[in-house]
Amino acid sequence: MARPRLLPTSAAEEAFAGVSYHLDGELVPVLVVELPRRGGIYFEHHILLWKDSGVAIRLRSMPGALRKIIAGMQIFVTEATGHGEIAFSRDGAGHIFPMQLKAGQGIHVRKHQFLAATTNIDYTFERIRGFKNVFLGGSGFFMDIFYGRTGDGNLWLHGYGNVFERVLGPGEMIDVEPGGWLYKDPEVRMETTWQNMTTGFFAGVNLVMNRFTGPGRVGLQSMYVHHQSKR
């Protein structure tokens, strides 16, 4: 059984689907994207670091606005178009990395870890079913879903600490601390397990883990976090 592998922490002149980007920095990394003359990217409001003056910025409404309002989620993201460079950085130590999605490929992502994506990548969400996942899984009611519906595209995520990836075979499982997982392939099944430690002084203490069952990829972050669930 292979150990999770560390994802690359830097990139220079990396290109996919007609978009070039760079990743630099060790503690608080910076993503620089070279925007093509056609197309653009969208991103969270508070992560913009700098941009060339020829890059235009506007708000972009997200589909399912009413459902997002009810869930307490954002209904707008920021979109950048125009020829030039634009840079992003999260306000926290971590690891920025690309997810290169081919046409028809999707990925499930933990809330609050999306950084940016090319405009041909669809962005939606789904409700995480089950009492244990909602209240003890550390991921709230919803999980972000990104999908390459209209062609190949780039998605960039931010993990806290460093990010590792484990590729699970069919039926292969891994148990992850509920704040430690970052993304998974749609084919990977997720559930929450309990282990009741009832020996001596520790009677009544539960060990809660998220169990992932393959086939597919699971992303792990070394500095796990627990965001407050929204009702």
Secondary structure, 3 states (H helix, E strand, C coil): CCCCEECCCCEEEEEECCEEEEEECCCCCEEEEEECCCCEEEECHHHEEEECCCCEEEEEECCCHHHHHHHCCCCEEEEEECCEEEEECCCCCEEEEEEEECCCCEEEECCCCEEEEECCCEEEEEECCCHHHHHHCCCCCEEEEEECCCCCEEEEEEEECCEEEEEECCCCEEEECCCCEEEECCCCEEEEEEEEECCHHHCCEEEEEEEEECCEEEEEECCCCCCCCCC
